Every structure is written in structure tokens, then in C-alpha cells.
């Protein structure tokens, strides 16, 4: 099975980010910052973003995009 391209990663971010406040900037950043990796990587990244959002901002959707770079780096380092 081929790895997801940018369109596929966008769909995965929207799917696994379901329930988070809709933020198209976050989707765009996630697609731009993530490597073409498997769906499990995107799922883990979105879980970490949701955890950060809930733990540190308790409902402030503006925090998602600002935490994305940190989350993407952390998820990549764990995946290695």
C-alpha cells in the first residue's frame, strides 16, 4: 500500500482530528509538516495534538496550530 500523499494526509488529519474544533490552518500545517508516512503516524500526531489542546488550553482552539510544530517534531522523534 502506498504512503499517503498531501491530499491523503489532509484527509487523514481531518478524519483523526474529528471532534477537534475545525481549523483549516491546522490541517494545512499538519500536511506541510508531516512526512509521507503511514496513517498510524497521522493518527498518533492528531492524538497528541488533541491531548495538548485539552491539557493546556481547555477549549481554546487557537492553541492547536501553535502547538502543531512541537507535536509533529515529538511524534517524528518517537516514531524513529
Secondary structure, 3 states (H helix, E strand, C coil): CCCCCHHHHHHHHHHHCCCCCCCHHHHHHHHHHCCCCCHHHHHHHHHHHHHHHHHHHCCCCCHHHHHHHHHHHHHHHHHC
